Amino acid sequence: MNPHTLDRPLRVLRVCLHLLLTALLALAAVRAFLDGLPHAPSVLAVATVLGVIYGAGSLLPRVGRSPRVTAAWLGALLVVWPLLLWLTPDGVWLAFPLFFLLLHLLPTRWGLVAVTATTVVAIAGFLWHQGEIAAPVIIGPALGAAVAVATVLGYQALYQESEQRRRLIEELRATRSDLAAAEHSAGVFAERERLAREIHDTLAQGLSSIQLLLRAAERALPERPDEASPHVTRARQAAQDNLTEARRLVDALAPVELEGRSLPTALQRLCASTQQRSGLAVQFHVSGEPFEVPTPHEVALLRVAQSALANTIQHAAATRAELTLSYMDTALTLDAVDDGVGFDPETAASRTGTGEGGFGLAAMRARARSLGGNCTVESAPGHGTALAVSFPHRSGDGAVDGSASSGSASSGSASGGSASGDGAPAGMASR
């Protein structure tokens, strides 16, 4: 049970207690006048004083918080109340709300002692007015005290139980968080072991086979070329199988180029390393104010850039290429340009799935589309190639929106590249 669920009943009980005590004081004063008691004005005065003391205590914030202030306020009530009980027998009914006050504001032990003393005073006052001993005179106050004690102690037991449950729930939540962290760590280790087994059972074994086959071919050459040829053929097939397996493994992993680096830094390093290895002049530009990009989008853009540059080197016969990462209000865009020989995109699309090439145009589009983005390509034989990958961006919250695809947010820039003076459109599409 939530402790807060007990707050509302407690507030209702307090309001009822205020109304009950007020009604009983009014009843004692009114009946004193209706019965024609000679000391009716005194009853009214004492009832008023008692009501004022009670009202003042209800408004004082320190009552219930400061033991001294609480004891002084209860002492004032218990001093004035017997005076009212001495003036009118109707004062005995005020003992019932006093029971709740004593049990609620005093420690349990002292509360029970105070309730017992109040019960004795109530019975004695009622007997003094009745002039004779009667069972109802004794049973009434005693039964009221018992009901008050059972109610307050029951509420306290429920509250303590709810507090224990709350603490238990907090401990369970903390334990669940620790367990989740432990499971995450165990999952990381398990994944590392799985990858180690995968690499050992596939790539390592395949490379060992290639090495053995090439050694056999080396021994057969040059005297027995006919025997060496089958070994080379099998080694080539093993290398192709290993390459396929490596692509399968790597595709599920985040690029190491992004570890501890931003996307612009990773793309800058990619351009520099590509230029160093191939001699192709590659430039990288960043446009706009960078904002936070989810890791899947960074991986997709880096993969597309890697594949596009590789295709440019292998197929475009280009002399220069450019990558431009644009942070815009409505989109995150990667534009790529080359001045190569170009190609027919429809013809390239028709070769999808034939085994020619690795990362095809259809794969680029599928990767972008799976994250809610868009991939466009413009190219023609003899006029270079333009490629643009765009992910929509929710302006104002600093995040790429992967829930909805955008239009060709960067196709304009790509087209603009194709209108340049050298006639080279932007981007590298896969061949």
C-alpha positions as CSV (number, residue, x, y, z in Angstrom):
1,M,0.0,0.0,0.0
2,N,1.3,3.4,-0.9
3,P,1.6,5.8,2.1
4,H,0.1,8.5,0.0
5,T,-3.1,6.5,-0.3
6,L,-3.6,7.0,3.5
7,D,-3.2,10.7,3.4
8,R,-6.7,11.4,2.0
9,P,-8.5,9.3,4.7
10,L,-6.4,11.0,7.3
11,R,-7.4,14.5,6.0
12,V,-11.1,13.4,6.0
13,L,-10.8,12.2,9.6
14,R,-9.3,15.5,10.6
15,V,-12.1,17.4,9.0
16,C,-14.7,15.1,10.6
17,L,-13.0,15.6,14.0
18,H,-13.2,19.4,13.7
19,L,-16.8,19.2,12.7
20,L,-17.6,16.8,15.5
21,L,-16.0,18.8,18.3
22,T,-17.6,22.0,17.0
23,A,-21.0,20.3,16.9
24,L,-20.6,18.9,20.4
25,L,-19.7,22.3,21.8
26,A,-22.6,23.9,20.1
27,L,-24.9,21.1,21.4
28,A,-23.7,21.6,25.0
29,A,-24.3,25.4,24.9
30,V,-27.7,25.2,23.1
31,R,-29.1,22.4,25.4
32,A,-27.9,24.4,28.5
33,F,-30.2,27.3,27.4
34,L,-33.0,25.0,26.3
35,D,-33.0,23.1,29.6
36,G,-33.0,26.4,31.5
37,L,-29.9,25.7,33.4
38,P,-29.0,28.5,35.8
39,H,-25.4,28.5,34.7
40,A,-26.2,28.3,31.0
41,P,-24.1,31.5,30.3
42,S,-21.2,29.9,32.0
43,V,-21.6,26.8,29.8
44,L,-21.6,29.0,26.7
45,A,-18.5,30.9,27.9
46,V,-16.5,27.7,28.7
47,A,-17.6,26.1,25.4
48,T,-16.5,29.2,23.5
49,V,-13.1,29.2,25.3
50,L,-12.7,25.5,24.6
51,G,-13.5,26.1,20.9
52,V,-11.1,29.0,20.7
53,I,-8.3,26.9,22.2
54,Y,-9.0,24.0,19.8
55,G,-9.2,26.3,16.8
56,A,-5.9,28.0,17.7
57,G,-4.2,24.7,18.0
58,S,-5.5,23.6,14.6
59,L,-4.1,26.7,13.1
60,L,-0.7,26.6,14.8
61,P,1.8,24.9,12.5
62,R,4.0,23.7,15.5
63,V,1.3,21.7,17.1
64,G,2.1,18.1,16.2
65,R,5.7,19.0,15.4
66,S,7.0,20.5,18.6
67,P,6.5,18.2,21.6
68,R,6.4,21.1,24.0
69,V,3.8,23.1,22.0
70,T,1.7,20.0,21.5
71,A,1.8,19.1,25.2
72,A,0.9,22.7,26.2
73,W,-2.1,22.8,23.7
74,L,-3.4,19.4,24.9
75,G,-2.9,20.4,28.5
76,A,-5.0,23.6,27.9
77,L,-7.8,21.5,26.4
78,L,-7.7,18.9,29.3
79,V,-7.9,21.8,31.8
80,V,-10.9,23.5,30.3
81,W,-12.8,20.4,29.3
82,P,-13.4,19.1,32.9
83,L,-14.8,22.5,33.7
84,L,-17.3,22.1,31.0
85,L,-18.0,18.6,32.1
86,W,-18.7,19.9,35.6
87,L,-21.2,22.5,34.3
88,T,-23.1,20.1,32.0
89,P,-23.4,16.4,31.5
90,D,-23.2,17.0,27.7
91,G,-19.5,17.7,28.1
92,V,-18.9,14.0,28.4
93,W,-19.4,13.6,24.6
94,L,-16.3,15.7,24.0
95,A,-14.2,12.9,25.4
96,F,-14.5,10.9,22.1
97,P,-12.8,13.5,19.9
98,L,-10.3,14.1,22.7
99,F,-9.4,10.4,22.5
100,F,-8.3,10.7,18.9
101,L,-6.3,13.9,19.6
102,L,-4.4,12.3,22.4
103,L,-3.6,9.1,20.5
104,H,-2.7,11.0,17.3
105,L,-0.4,13.6,18.9
106,L,1.2,11.8,21.7
107,P,3.5,8.8,21.6
108,T,1.6,5.5,21.8
109,R,2.4,4.8,25.5
110,W,1.6,8.3,26.7
111,G,-1.4,8.4,24.4
112,L,-2.9,5.3,26.1
113,V,-2.2,6.7,29.5
114,A,-3.9,10.0,28.6
115,V,-6.9,8.2,27.1
116,T,-7.3,6.1,30.2
117,A,-7.2,9.2,32.5
118,T,-9.6,11.0,30.2
119,T,-12.0,8.0,30.3
120,V,-11.9,8.0,34.1
121,V,-12.6,11.7,34.2
122,A,-15.5,11.4,31.8
123,I,-17.1,8.5,33.8
124,A,-16.6,10.4,37.1
125,G,-18.2,13.6,35.7
126,F,-21.1,11.7,34.2
127,L,-21.7,9.8,37.4
128,W,-21.6,13.1,39.4
129,H,-24.4,14.5,37.2
130,Q,-26.4,11.2,37.3
131,G,-26.1,10.8,41.0
132,E,-26.1,7.0,40.7
133,I,-23.9,4.2,39.3
134,A,-25.3,2.7,36.1
135,A,-23.8,0.4,33.5
136,P,-24.4,2.7,30.5
137,V,-22.6,5.5,32.3
138,I,-19.4,3.4,32.6
139,I,-19.7,1.4,29.4
140,G,-20.3,4.4,27.1
141,P,-17.0,6.3,27.7
142,A,-15.1,3.0,28.0
143,L,-16.5,1.8,24.7
144,G,-15.7,5.1,23.0
145,A,-12.1,4.9,24.3
146,A,-11.8,1.4,23.0
147,V,-13.1,2.3,19.5
148,A,-10.7,5.3,19.4
149,V,-7.7,3.2,20.4
150,A,-8.6,0.4,17.9
151,T,-9.0,3.0,15.1
152,V,-5.8,4.9,15.7
153,L,-3.7,1.8,16.3
154,G,-5.1,0.2,13.2
155,Y,-4.3,3.2,11.1
156,Q,-0.8,3.3,12.5
157,A,-0.3,-0.4,11.7
158,L,-1.5,0.2,8.1
159,Y,0.8,3.2,7.8
160,Q,3.8,1.2,9.1
161,E,3.1,-1.6,6.7
162,S,2.8,0.7,3.8
163,E,6.1,2.3,4.7
164,Q,7.7,-1.1,4.9
165,R,6.3,-2.0,1.5
166,R,7.5,1.4,0.0
167,R,11.0,0.7,1.3
168,L,10.8,-2.8,-0.1
169,I,9.7,-1.5,-3.5
170,E,12.6,0.9,-3.5
171,E,15.0,-1.9,-2.6
172,L,13.5,-4.0,-5.4
173,R,13.9,-1.2,-7.9
174,A,17.5,-0.7,-6.9
175,T,18.1,-4.4,-7.1
176,R,16.5,-4.5,-10.5
177,S,18.7,-1.7,-11.7
178,D,21.8,-3.6,-10.4
179,L,20.5,-6.8,-12.0
180,A,20.0,-5.0,-15.3
181,A,23.5,-3.6,-15.2
182,A,24.9,-7.0,-14.4
183,E,22.8,-8.6,-17.2
184,H,24.1,-5.9,-19.6
185,S,27.7,-6.6,-18.6
186,A,27.1,-10.3,-19.0
187,G,25.5,-9.7,-22.4
188,V,28.6,-7.7,-23.5
189,F,30.9,-10.5,-22.5
190,A,28.7,-13.1,-24.1
191,E,28.6,-11.1,-27.3
192,R,32.4,-10.8,-27.3
193,E,32.7,-14.5,-26.8
194,R,30.2,-15.1,-29.6
195,L,32.1,-12.9,-32.0
196,A,35.4,-14.6,-31.0
197,R,33.8,-18.0,-31.8
198,E,32.4,-16.7,-35.0
199,I,35.7,-15.2,-36.1
200,H,37.6,-18.4,-35.1
201,D,35.2,-20.8,-36.7
202,T,34.7,-18.8,-39.9
203,L,37.3,-16.2,-40.8
204,A,40.3,-17.8,-39.1
205,Q,39.5,-21.2,-40.5
206,G,38.9,-19.8,-43.9
207,L,42.2,-17.9,-43.9
208,S,44.0,-21.0,-42.8
209,S,42.4,-22.9,-45.7
210,I,43.5,-20.2,-48.1
211,Q,47.0,-20.3,-46.8
212,L,47.2,-24.1,-47.2
213,L,45.8,-23.9,-50.7
214,L,48.2,-21.2,-51.8
215,R,51.2,-23.1,-50.3
216,A,50.1,-26.2,-52.3
217,A,49.9,-24.0,-55.5
218,E,53.3,-22.5,-54.7
219,R,54.8,-26.0,-54.5
220,A,53.3,-27.0,-57.8
221,L,54.6,-24.0,-59.6
222,P,56.2,-23.6,-62.1
223,E,56.8,-27.3,-63.0
224,R,53.2,-28.4,-62.6
225,P,50.9,-25.5,-63.4
226,D,48.0,-27.8,-64.1
227,E,48.1,-29.0,-60.5
228,A,48.4,-25.5,-59.2
229,S,45.4,-24.1,-61.0
230,P,42.7,-26.0,-59.0
231,H,44.4,-24.9,-55.7
232,V,44.2,-21.3,-56.8
233,T,40.6,-21.7,-57.9
234,R,39.7,-23.1,-54.5
235,A,41.6,-20.4,-52.7
236,R,39.8,-17.8,-54.6
237,Q,36.5,-19.3,-53.7
238,A,37.5,-19.5,-50.1
239,A,38.5,-15.9,-50.2
240,Q,35.1,-14.9,-51.6
241,D,33.3,-16.9,-49.0
242,N,35.4,-15.3,-46.3
243,L,34.7,-11.9,-47.6
244,T,31.0,-12.6,-47.5
245,E,31.2,-13.9,-44.0
246,A,33.3,-10.8,-42.9
247,R,30.7,-8.5,-44.4
248,R,28.0,-10.3,-42.5
249,L,29.8,-9.9,-39.2
250,V,30.9,-6.3,-39.7
251,D,27.5,-5.2,-40.8
252,A,26.1,-5.8,-37.3
253,L,28.8,-3.8,-35.6
254,A,29.3,-0.1,-35.1
255,P,32.3,1.2,-37.1
256,V,35.5,1.5,-35.1
257,E,36.0,4.9,-36.8
258,L,33.2,6.3,-34.7
259,E,34.5,5.1,-31.4
260,G,35.3,8.2,-29.3
261,R,34.9,10.5,-32.4
262,S,32.2,12.6,-33.8
263,L,30.7,11.9,-37.3
264,P,32.5,14.9,-38.9
265,T,35.8,13.8,-37.5
266,A,35.3,10.2,-38.7
267,L,34.4,11.5,-42.2
268,Q,37.4,13.8,-42.3
269,R,39.7,10.9,-41.4
270,L,38.0,8.7,-44.0
271,C,38.7,11.4,-46.7
272,A,42.3,11.8,-45.6
273,S,43.0,8.0,-45.6
274,T,41.3,7.5,-48.9
275,Q,43.4,10.2,-50.5
276,Q,46.5,8.8,-49.0
277,R,45.8,5.3,-50.2
278,S,44.5,6.0,-53.7
279,G,45.9,9.4,-54.7
280,L,42.3,10.6,-55.4
281,A,41.9,14.2,-54.3
282,V,39.1,14.1,-51.6
283,Q,37.8,17.1,-49.8
284,F,35.5,17.2,-46.8
285,H,33.2,20.1,-45.7
286,V,30.8,20.7,-42.8
287,S,27.9,23.0,-43.2
288,G,25.7,24.4,-40.5
289,E,25.7,24.1,-36.7
290,P,26.3,20.4,-35.6
291,F,23.6,18.8,-33.4
292,E,23.3,15.4,-31.7
293,V,22.8,12.5,-34.1
294,P,21.8,9.0,-33.1
295,T,24.4,6.4,-33.5
296,P,22.5,4.3,-36.1
297,H,22.3,7.4,-38.4
298,E,26.0,8.1,-37.9
299,V,26.8,4.5,-38.8
300,A,24.6,4.7,-41.9
301,L,26.2,7.9,-43.2
302,L,29.7,6.6,-42.5
303,R,29.0,3.3,-44.3
304,V,27.5,5.1,-47.3
305,A,30.5,7.4,-47.5
306,Q,32.9,4.5,-47.3
307,S,31.2,2.6,-50.0
308,A,30.7,5.6,-52.2
309,L,34.4,6.5,-52.1
310,A,35.4,2.9,-52.7
311,N,33.1,2.8,-55.8
312,T,34.6,6.1,-57.0
313,I,38.1,4.7,-56.8
314,Q,37.2,1.4,-58.5
315,H,34.8,2.6,-61.2
316,A,34.6,6.3,-61.7
317,A,38.1,7.1,-63.0
318,A,37.7,10.4,-61.2
319,T,40.4,13.0,-60.3
320,R,38.6,14.6,-57.4
321,A,35.8,14.0,-55.0
322,E,34.0,15.9,-52.3
323,L,32.0,15.0,-49.2
324,T,29.7,17.6,-47.6
325,L,27.9,17.0,-44.3
326,S,25.1,19.6,-43.8
327,Y,23.4,20.3,-40.5
328,M,20.1,22.0,-41.5
329,D,17.0,23.0,-39.7
330,T,14.9,20.3,-41.2
331,A,17.4,17.6,-42.2
332,L,20.9,16.1,-41.8
333,T,22.4,15.5,-45.2
334,L,25.5,13.9,-46.7
335,D,26.3,15.0,-50.2
336,A,29.1,13.4,-52.2
337,V,30.5,14.5,-55.6
338,D,33.0,13.2,-58.1
339,D,34.1,14.3,-61.6
340,G,34.3,10.7,-62.9
341,V,32.9,9.0,-66.0
342,G,29.4,8.7,-64.5
343,F,26.9,5.9,-65.2
344,D,23.3,5.1,-65.8
345,P,21.5,4.7,-62.5
346,E,18.8,2.5,-64.1
347,T,21.3,0.2,-65.5
348,A,23.1,-0.1,-62.1
349,A,19.8,-0.8,-60.4
350,S,19.1,-3.6,-62.9
351,R,22.4,-5.3,-61.8
352,T,21.2,-5.4,-58.1
353,G,21.5,-8.9,-56.7
354,T,23.7,-10.2,-59.6
355,G,26.8,-10.3,-57.4
356,E,28.5,-7.5,-59.2
357,G,29.8,-5.0,-56.6
358,G,29.3,-5.0,-52.9
359,F,27.3,-2.1,-51.5
360,G,24.7,-1.4,-54.3
361,L,22.5,1.6,-54.8
362,A,19.5,-0.4,-53.6
363,A,21.4,-1.3,-50.4
364,M,22.2,2.4,-49.8
365,R,18.6,3.4,-50.3
366,A,17.4,0.5,-48.0
367,R,19.8,1.6,-45.3
368,A,18.6,5.2,-45.4
369,R,15.0,4.2,-45.7
370,S,15.2,1.8,-42.7
371,L,16.1,4.8,-40.5
372,G,13.4,7.1,-42.0
373,G,15.7,8.8,-44.4
374,N,16.0,9.2,-48.2
375,C,18.8,8.5,-50.7
376,T,18.9,10.1,-54.2
377,V,21.4,9.7,-57.0
378,E,22.0,11.7,-60.2
379,S,24.4,10.6,-62.8
380,A,24.9,10.2,-66.5
381,P,27.7,8.7,-68.6
382,G,30.5,11.3,-69.0
383,H,29.0,13.7,-66.4
384,G,30.1,12.4,-63.0
385,T,27.9,11.3,-60.2
386,A,25.8,12.9,-57.5
387,L,24.6,11.2,-54.3
388,A,22.6,12.6,-51.4
389,V,21.5,10.9,-48.2
390,S,19.2,12.8,-45.9
391,F,17.6,12.2,-42.6
392,P,14.8,14.5,-41.3
393,H,15.5,16.7,-38.3
394,R,13.0,18.1,-35.8
395,S,13.9,21.7,-35.6
396,G,14.3,23.0,-32.0
397,D,14.9,19.8,-30.1
398,G,18.3,18.9,-31.4
399,A,17.6,15.4,-32.6
400,V,17.4,13.6,-35.9
401,D,13.9,12.2,-36.5
402,G,14.1,8.6,-37.5
403,S,10.3,8.1,-37.4
404,A,9.4,9.7,-40.7
405,S,11.2,9.9,-44.0
406,S,11.9,13.1,-45.7
407,G,12.0,14.2,-49.2
408,S,15.2,14.7,-51.1
409,A,16.3,17.4,-48.8
410,S,19.7,17.5,-50.4
411,S,18.9,16.8,-54.0
412,G,18.9,20.5,-54.6
413,S,22.5,20.7,-53.5
414,A,23.3,17.7,-55.6
415,S,21.7,19.2,-58.6
416,G,23.5,22.4,-57.9
417,G,26.7,20.5,-58.1
418,S,25.9,19.1,-61.5
419,A,25.4,22.6,-62.7
420,S,28.9,23.6,-61.8
421,G,31.4,24.8,-64.4
422,D,33.1,21.5,-64.8
423,G,29.9,19.6,-65.2
424,A,30.6,17.2,-62.3
425,P,27.5,16.4,-60.2
426,A,27.7,15.6,-56.5
427,G,28.0,12.3,-54.9
428,M,29.3,8.8,-55.5
429,A,26.7,6.1,-56.2
430,S,27.5,2.5,-56.0
431,R,28.2,0.6,-59.2
